[in-house]
């Protein structure tokens, strides 16, 4: 697994952070440039990639139940 963090502009629907879980085992994290500088995105990417070895994927049922519990 690896993570790529990008500082982007013009996110749709006022989205500020978007995470793409790719089929190739990578994650892309898109963060609105109003929230993070390109340097900050690079630093966050390095932080994520030093901890990613301890991450695990959760099954859809757990994720959906957790989101429903938080969002109502």
RAPEWO-V154148 format. One line per field, one symbol per residue. ss: DSSP state (H for helix, E for strand, L for the rest). phi: phi as a letter, one per 20 degrees, with the letter a starting at -180 (. if undefined). psi: psi as a letter, one per 20 degrees, with the letter a starting at -180 (. if undefined). A space follows every 10 residues. Layout:
ss = ???
phi = ???
psi = ???
This chain:
ss = LEEEEEEELL LHHHLLEEEE ELLLLEEEEE EELLLLLHHH HHHHHHHHHH HHHHLLLLLH HHHHHHHHHH HL
phi = .bccdcecdm fflmfdccdd eefenddddd cgffebegff ffffgffgfe dffefbedfg ffffffffff en
psi = qqpppporrl qqkkphpppo oqhjjqppop ppihhqrhgh ggghggggii ihhjqqqqrh gggghgghhg i.
